[in-house]
Amino acid sequence: MRSSNGRTGQRHRRLAAARGGLTARGLAMAAVFAVLTALAATACSSSASPAHTQVRHKPPAAAALAGLSISPADGTRNAAPDNGITVTAAHGTIGHISVTANGQPVTGVLSHGGTVWSSQWALGVSQHYTVTATASSAAGKPVTATSSFRTLTPGQTFRAQIFEGLNQTYGVGMPIIMRFDRAVTDPAEIEAAITVTSVPASAPGAWYWFTSTEAHYRPPTYWPGHATITLNAALKGVSAGPGRTVDNNLSLVMHTGAAHISTINAVTLKMTVTSDGVPVRTMPVSLGKAGHRTYAGVKVVSSKSNPERMISDPPTGPGSYNVLVPYSVRVTNSGEFVHAAPWNPLVGQSDQSHGCTNLNVADAKFFYNFSGVGDVVTTTRGPGMPAMRSWDGWGDWNLSWSAWSGKPATPSLPTDRRLANI
């Protein structure tokens, strides 16, 4: 995780506890206590207990013995949502915690020693919170502290959305795509609030910010086939930069189908199609001619149409075209498709296209029916072929894992219009 400010450190501490482990940065604000191991502790109402001292504002001697304190303090009116809530018993142990936001319970985690309770996620913006905490001093005397406070109203709130549909099935090359309706200037806070799991398990993945409003998540290698992938993003109240707070949470369950991976050999002009590692079909192809060379690299199916209207750029002049093309499978935003080319008599013999992968009609029909969004199509490098660009469509896999996982957010990258070559 990238370096972060104090608020981010506190945020990481709460997330680590919620996931069963704590980071050193997250413990910076609690270094005087024992190392914390997360135990889930939902908010609950205090049960009957012996007579005890009620503490508000300046605690009397009984509370001082337990060192019981709550942050944010009682009466705070502009608490930072991403700092959460912390209850500390410096000289005793915490017994009961009740935390509500506008009457709804708030969950948290308690340390092994019972000395620190922290809210599990960032708080909501413009919300009223009430905290009641009971602890016992070293002498066993019960004391109670309360805090009633409001979180700040940020200058800007904005929303996040996920491209993928709930319970939909995709190919093993499909990245998880998250978009924001305003620029994110502190991506570390966003990333820390998101968990992604896969069954069967995949290696831990990472987020890559193609722009300040769009991030993609992928593992080091393709997702497992026939997997269930779950994302939980507790983003509501998370700071995305000075004066900017996310206003919604997100969740996603998606699936992968069979691992459809096709390889186009630019030298032999053959395309080999596999499913779960088993060869299914080998087909002749024709790639981009001189001046229109096909990109070499890893591409991911983003859509398909039968037919697709393909218009040259520019649309008029020598060599221009405006045609309906059958069995078209899109693999880049810049206009590359794998499609039928009934007008091309040299499929399998020479490169004649404007950049697309031309197939005979029967093979194109097969590939169209075989393919789904997220399937992988790799084109090997041939003479004069440019490298596939990571930002052209879903070219995520063209970045090495070290470049992907270590790349900071970028303010902007160029994107092609959704063109269509033949």
C-alpha positions as semicolon CSV with decimal commas, in nm:
position;residue;x (nm);y (nm);z (nm)
1;M;0,000;0,000;0,000
2;R;0,124;0,342;-0,078
3;S;0,229;0,588;0,189
4;S;-0,056;0,776;0,353
5;N;-0,139;1,047;0,602
6;G;-0,249;1,007;0,962
7;R;-0,613;0,957;0,875
8;T;-0,524;0,687;0,632
9;G;-0,316;0,513;0,897
10;Q;-0,610;0,505;1,134
11;R;-0,830;0,381;0,854
12;H;-0,589;0,097;0,777
13;R;-0,583;-0,001;1,143
14;R;-0,958;-0,050;1,151
15;L;-0,961;-0,244;0,827
16;A;-0,680;-0,470;0,937
17;A;-0,863;-0,551;1,259
18;A;-1,183;-0,626;1,073
19;R;-0,996;-0,869;0,844
20;G;-0,815;-1,052;1,122
21;G;-0,477;-0,878;1,118
22;L;-0,319;-0,542;1,194
23;T;-0,056;-0,339;1,009
24;A;0,223;-0,149;1,177
25;R;0,096;0,179;1,035
26;G;-0,250;0,106;1,166
27;L;-0,107;0,064;1,519
28;A;0,066;0,401;1,518
29;M;-0,207;0,565;1,724
30;A;-0,224;0,274;1,971
31;A;0,144;0,193;2,025
32;V;0,108;0,206;2,404
33;F;-0,119;-0,097;2,398
34;A;-0,064;-0,465;2,323
35;V;-0,064;-0,573;1,955
36;L;-0,430;-0,606;1,847
37;T;-0,585;-0,914;1,692
38;A;-0,934;-0,856;1,550
39;L;-1,239;-1,008;1,720
40;A;-1,571;-0,915;1,562
41;A;-1,788;-0,726;1,805
42;T;-2,122;-0,591;1,694
43;A;-2,281;-0,300;1,871
44;C;-2,502;-0,399;2,161
45;S;-2,691;-0,240;2,445
46;S;-2,541;-0,241;2,791
47;S;-2,688;-0,506;3,021
48;A;-2,773;-0,451;3,384
49;S;-2,466;-0,380;3,594
50;P;-2,378;-0,259;3,944
51;A;-2,412;0,109;4,019
52;H;-2,150;0,307;3,834
53;T;-2,038;0,658;3,763
54;Q;-2,176;0,842;3,455
55;V;-1,901;1,028;3,269
56;R;-1,950;1,326;3,035
57;H;-1,686;1,579;2,936
58;K;-1,433;1,587;3,225
59;P;-1,426;1,237;3,380
60;P;-1,429;1,205;3,760
61;A;-1,181;0,997;3,952
62;A;-1,360;0,664;3,891
63;A;-1,329;0,692;3,512
64;A;-0,973;0,816;3,543
65;L;-0,886;0,492;3,721
66;A;-0,992;0,298;3,410
67;G;-0,860;0,565;3,173
68;L;-1,188;0,538;2,979
69;S;-1,214;0,777;2,684
70;I;-1,406;0,809;2,359
71;S;-1,298;0,970;2,035
72;P;-1,461;1,177;1,888
73;A;-1,532;1,358;2,212
74;D;-1,880;1,447;2,330
75;G;-2,017;1,755;2,154
76;T;-1,794;1,731;1,844
77;R;-1,977;1,876;1,546
78;N;-1,745;1,812;1,249
79;A;-1,589;1,471;1,315
80;A;-1,393;1,327;1,021
81;P;-1,582;1,017;0,896
82;D;-1,267;0,828;0,796
83;N;-1,123;0,855;1,149
84;G;-1,406;0,639;1,282
85;I;-1,474;0,586;1,655
86;T;-1,222;0,467;1,913
87;V;-1,298;0,374;2,275
88;T;-0,994;0,326;2,502
89;A;-0,959;0,190;2,855
90;A;-0,598;0,274;2,934
91;H;-0,602;0,126;3,286
92;G;-0,885;-0,125;3,267
93;T;-1,092;-0,341;3,032
94;I;-1,391;-0,255;2,818
95;G;-1,714;-0,437;2,900
96;H;-2,010;-0,319;2,692
97;I;-2,023;-0,088;2,391
98;S;-2,336;0,060;2,235
99;V;-2,292;0,273;1,923
100;T;-2,577;0,400;1,707
101;A;-2,606;0,632;1,408
102;N;-2,951;0,786;1,378
103;G;-3,081;0,489;1,577
104;Q;-2,902;0,220;1,372
105;P;-2,628;0,003;1,530
106;V;-2,264;0,046;1,432
107;T;-2,026;-0,252;1,438
108;G;-1,668;-0,257;1,561
109;V;-1,376;-0,471;1,678
110;L;-1,227;-0,522;2,024
111;S;-0,864;-0,596;2,104
112;H;-0,758;-0,921;2,276
113;G;-0,680;-0,739;2,596
114;G;-1,014;-0,561;2,585
115;T;-0,853;-0,220;2,607
116;V;-0,943;-0,071;2,266
117;W;-1,263;-0,083;2,059
118;S;-1,268;0,064;1,709
119;S;-1,550;0,106;1,459
120;Q;-1,505;-0,133;1,170
121;W;-1,554;0,107;0,880
122;A;-1,559;0,476;0,803
123;L;-1,856;0,669;0,939
124;G;-2,132;0,829;0,736
125;V;-2,125;1,198;0,656
126;S;-2,367;1,442;0,820
127;Q;-2,472;1,177;1,073
128;H;-2,546;1,192;1,448
129;Y;-2,371;0,924;1,655
130;T;-2,422;0,819;2,017
131;V;-2,163;0,608;2,201
132;T;-2,203;0,451;2,545
133;A;-1,907;0,256;2,683
134;T;-1,872;0,065;3,009
135;A;-1,536;-0,048;3,146
136;S;-1,390;-0,189;3,465
137;S;-1,092;-0,035;3,640
138;A;-0,802;-0,246;3,765
139;A;-0,983;-0,256;4,101
140;G;-1,298;-0,390;3,931
141;K;-1,503;-0,072;3,966
142;P;-1,745;-0,020;3,671
143;V;-1,750;0,318;3,499
144;T;-1,938;0,452;3,197
145;A;-1,851;0,719;2,941
146;T;-2,073;0,861;2,669
147;S;-2,021;1,072;2,362
148;S;-2,273;1,229;2,129
149;F;-2,133;1,390;1,814
150;R;-2,196;1,471;1,447
151;T;-1,978;1,396;1,147
152;L;-1,889;1,671;0,908
153;T;-2,072;1,767;0,591
154;P;-1,806;1,755;0,319
155;G;-1,769;2,013;0,049
156;Q;-1,818;1,743;-0,215
157;T;-1,979;1,401;-0,207
158;F;-1,962;1,167;-0,501
159;R;-2,056;0,814;-0,594
160;A;-1,882;0,501;-0,714
161;Q;-2,018;0,236;-0,947
162;I;-1,904;-0,104;-1,075
163;F;-1,916;-0,193;-1,443
164;E;-1,991;-0,562;-1,393
165;G;-2,345;-0,685;-1,331
166;L;-2,449;-0,877;-1,020
167;N;-2,425;-1,256;-1,059
168;Q;-2,320;-1,226;-1,424
169;T;-2,064;-1,459;-1,583
170;Y;-1,749;-1,329;-1,755
171;G;-1,431;-1,463;-1,908
172;V;-1,116;-1,519;-1,701
173;G;-0,954;-1,203;-1,837
174;M;-1,223;-0,967;-1,707
175;P;-1,090;-0,696;-1,473
176;I;-1,318;-0,553;-1,206
177;I;-1,387;-0,196;-1,317
178;M;-1,482;0,076;-1,068
179;R;-1,573;0,429;-1,176
180;F;-1,631;0,751;-0,981
181;D;-1,829;1,054;-1,086
182;R;-1,560;1,291;-0,951
183;A;-1,181;1,278;-0,946
184;V;-1,017;1,074;-0,668
185;T;-0,704;1,240;-0,531
186;D;-0,635;0,992;-0,247
187;P;-0,671;0,641;-0,397
188;A;-0,505;0,470;-0,100
189;E;-0,812;0,545;0,115
190;I;-1,041;0,395;-0,149
191;E;-0,833;0,081;-0,196
192;A;-0,809;0,021;0,179
193;A;-1,190;0,008;0,205
194;I;-1,228;-0,271;-0,056
195;T;-1,192;-0,649;-0,023
196;V;-1,194;-0,893;-0,316
197;T;-1,204;-1,272;-0,275
198;S;-1,225;-1,560;-0,521
199;V;-1,343;-1,921;-0,485
200;P;-1,143;-2,112;-0,602
201;A;-0,878;-1,881;-0,463
202;S;-0,658;-1,667;-0,683
203;A;-0,343;-1,483;-0,581
204;P;-0,416;-1,142;-0,421
205;G;-0,473;-0,877;-0,684
206;A;-0,419;-0,502;-0,700
207;W;-0,590;-0,187;-0,826
208;Y;-0,454;0,018;-1,114
209;W;-0,586;0,371;-1,174
210;F;-0,608;0,437;-1,547
211;T;-0,750;0,782;-1,472
212;S;-0,847;0,969;-1,156
213;T;-1,205;0,842;-1,202
214;E;-1,150;0,481;-1,317
215;A;-0,966;0,195;-1,144
216;H;-0,931;-0,169;-1,251
217;Y;-0,861;-0,470;-1,028
218;R;-0,700;-0,793;-1,141
219;P;-0,485;-1,073;-0,995
220;P;-0,129;-1,142;-1,119
221;T;-0,261;-1,403;-1,367
222;Y;-0,603;-1,468;-1,513
223;W;-0,890;-1,550;-1,278
224;P;-0,955;-1,922;-1,225
225;G;-1,219;-2,068;-1,453
226;H;-1,558;-2,154;-1,300
227;A;-1,493;-1,921;-1,004
228;T;-1,709;-1,698;-0,786
229;I;-1,559;-1,355;-0,717
230;T;-1,691;-1,132;-0,439
231;L;-1,618;-0,762;-0,384
232;N;-1,719;-0,559;-0,079
233;A;-1,646;-0,187;-0,083
234;A;-1,729;-0,002;0,241
235;L;-1,678;0,335;0,075
236;K;-1,949;0,547;0,234
237;G;-1,777;0,819;0,435
238;V;-1,429;0,742;0,300
239;S;-1,216;1,041;0,208
240;A;-1,104;1,051;-0,153
241;G;-0,906;1,372;-0,110
242;P;-0,940;1,705;0,071
243;G;-1,307;1,792;0,108
244;R;-1,419;1,490;-0,097
245;T;-1,613;1,199;0,051
246;V;-1,771;0,894;-0,114
247;D;-2,144;0,869;-0,054
248;N;-2,221;0,500;-0,120
249;N;-2,112;0,144;-0,048
250;L;-2,079;-0,120;-0,319
251;S;-2,086;-0,498;-0,340
252;L;-2,048;-0,741;-0,628
253;V;-2,073;-1,114;-0,686
254;M;-1,966;-1,226;-1,032
255;H;-1,862;-1,555;-1,186
256;T;-1,616;-1,680;-1,445
257;G;-1,705;-1,944;-1,699
258;A;-1,468;-2,181;-1,875
259;A;-1,123;-2,036;-1,943
260;H;-1,156;-1,933;-2,308
261;I;-0,809;-1,833;-2,431
262;S;-0,737;-1,791;-2,801
263;T;-0,394;-1,734;-2,954
264;I;-0,338;-1,580;-3,298
265;N;-0,001;-1,656;-3,454
266;A;0,091;-1,360;-3,672
267;V;0,357;-1,560;-3,860
268;T;0,164;-1,879;-3,943
269;L;-0,169;-1,692;-3,971
270;K;-0,340;-1,952;-3,753
271;M;-0,573;-1,896;-3,458
272;T;-0,592;-2,165;-3,188
273;V;-0,896;-2,160;-2,959
274;T;-0,886;-2,337;-2,621
275;S;-1,137;-2,397;-2,342
276;D;-1,003;-2,481;-1,994
277;G;-0,668;-2,554;-2,158
278;V;-0,807;-2,798;-2,416
279;P;-0,772;-2,707;-2,788
280;V;-1,114;-2,667;-2,948
281;R;-1,047;-2,535;-3,298
282;T;-0,769;-2,403;-3,521
283;M;-0,863;-2,148;-3,787
284;P;-0,683;-1,953;-4,062
285;V;-0,673;-1,573;-4,022
286;S;-0,577;-1,261;-4,211
287;L;-0,442;-0,968;-4,008
288;G;-0,371;-0,599;-4,072
289;K;-0,185;-0,507;-4,389
290;A;0,098;-0,255;-4,407
291;G;-0,014;0,079;-4,269
292;H;-0,295;-0,090;-4,072
293;R;-0,107;-0,350;-3,869
294;T;-0,293;-0,543;-3,598
295;Y;-0,180;-0,479;-3,240
296;A;0,031;-0,753;-3,082
297;G;-0,050;-0,841;-2,723
298;V;-0,328;-0,954;-2,490
299;K;-0,681;-0,838;-2,566
300;V;-1,008;-0,901;-2,386
301;V;-1,348;-0,941;-2,551
302;S;-1,562;-0,639;-2,460
303;S;-1,871;-0,690;-2,679
304;K;-2,000;-0,866;-2,987
305;S;-2,249;-0,779;-3,261
306;N;-2,409;-0,957;-3,555
307;P;-2,376;-0,750;-3,760
308;E;-2,153;-0,458;-3,663
309;R;-2,153;-0,144;-3,876
310;M;-1,793;-0,053;-3,948
311;I;-1,708;0,296;-4,076
312;S;-1,363;0,408;-4,179
313;D;-1,188;0,706;-4,022
314;P;-1,210;0,937;-4,211
315;P;-1,547;0,816;-4,340
316;T;-1,496;0,945;-4,693
317;G;-1,215;0,946;-4,944
318;P;-0,991;0,684;-5,104
319;G;-1,015;0,347;-4,924
320;S;-1,313;0,453;-4,710
321;Y;-1,584;0,205;-4,618
322;N;-1,923;0,181;-4,446
323;V;-2,030;-0,182;-4,420
324;L;-2,228;-0,423;-4,203
325;V;-1,994;-0,701;-4,089
326;P;-2,132;-1,035;-3,961
327;Y;-2,014;-1,222;-3,649
328;S;-1,807;-0,938;-3,505
329;V;-1,630;-0,979;-3,168
330;R;-1,473;-0,655;-3,036
331;V;-1,132;-0,674;-2,864
332;T;-1,016;-0,308;-2,855
333;N;-1,172;0,036;-2,833
334;S;-0,961;0,153;-3,124
335;G;-1,153;-0,068;-3,362
336;E;-1,013;-0,419;-3,365
337;F;-1,259;-0,707;-3,405
338;V;-1,236;-1,076;-3,481
339;H;-1,499;-1,110;-3,754
340;A;-1,614;-1,275;-4,076
341;A;-1,461;-1,137;-4,395
342;P;-1,646;-1,292;-4,690
343;W;-1,482;-1,035;-4,921
344;N;-1,128;-1,153;-4,833
345;P;-1,016;-1,453;-5,046
346;L;-0,669;-1,461;-4,886
347;V;-0,761;-1,558;-4,527
348;G;-0,481;-1,781;-4,401
349;Q;-0,250;-1,672;-4,685
350;S;-0,165;-1,302;-4,633
351;D;-0,252;-0,995;-4,430
352;Q;-0,525;-0,795;-4,602
353;S;-0,734;-0,626;-4,329
354;H;-0,745;-0,273;-4,189
355;G;-0,631;-0,407;-3,851
356;C;-0,898;-0,661;-3,758
357;T;-0,857;-1,038;-3,749
358;N;-1,040;-1,169;-4,058
359;L;-1,195;-1,519;-4,048
360;N;-1,383;-1,731;-4,295
361;V;-1,757;-1,711;-4,235
362;A;-1,798;-2,057;-4,080
363;D;-1,508;-2,000;-3,841
364;A;-1,634;-1,652;-3,752
365;K;-1,978;-1,791;-3,669
366;F;-1,819;-2,053;-3,443
367;F;-1,602;-1,794;-3,266
368;Y;-1,892;-1,553;-3,225
369;N;-2,103;-1,819;-3,051
370;F;-1,804;-1,941;-2,847
371;S;-1,695;-1,601;-2,715
372;G;-1,816;-1,406;-2,413
373;V;-1,724;-1,075;-2,254
374;G;-1,396;-1,116;-2,064
375;D;-1,254;-1,394;-2,283
376;V;-0,886;-1,362;-2,375
377;V;-0,747;-1,320;-2,727
378;T;-0,368;-1,295;-2,762
379;T;-0,196;-1,194;-3,084
380;T;0,173;-1,282;-3,117
381;R;0,418;-1,028;-3,254
382;G;0,481;-1,021;-3,627
383;P;0,681;-0,789;-3,855
384;G;0,581;-0,424;-3,820
385;M;0,311;-0,490;-3,560
386;P;0,277;-0,230;-3,281
387;A;0,237;-0,335;-2,918
388;M;-0,110;-0,349;-2,769
389;R;-0,172;-0,054;-2,534
390;S;-0,291;-0,120;-2,181
391;W;-0,555;0,153;-2,198
392;D;-0,703;0,053;-2,534
393;G;-1,018;-0,132;-2,432
394;W;-0,930;-0,375;-2,154
395;G;-0,563;-0,417;-2,230
396;D;-0,485;-0,456;-1,859
397;W;-0,286;-0,778;-1,903
398;N;-0,025;-0,607;-2,120
399;L;0,125;-0,450;-1,808
400;S;0,365;-0,665;-1,607
401;W;0,255;-0,748;-1,255
402;S;0,529;-0,528;-1,107
403;A;0,414;-0,233;-1,319
404;W;0,049;-0,302;-1,238
405;S;0,080;-0,345;-0,861
406;G;0,333;-0,067;-0,810
407;K;0,178;0,202;-1,030
408;P;0,046;0,517;-0,858
409;A;-0,274;0,685;-0,971
410;T;-0,252;0,883;-1,293
411;P;-0,455;1,199;-1,353
412;S;-0,543;1,108;-1,711
413;L;-0,454;0,880;-1,998
414;P;-0,567;0,906;-2,361
415;T;-0,857;0,687;-2,470
416;D;-0,957;0,603;-2,823
417;R;-1,303;0,654;-2,961
418;R;-1,488;0,326;-3,017
419;L;-1,392;0,288;-3,382
420;A;-1,447;-0,013;-3,607
421;N;-1,190;-0,132;-3,858
422;I;-1,224;-0,417;-4,104
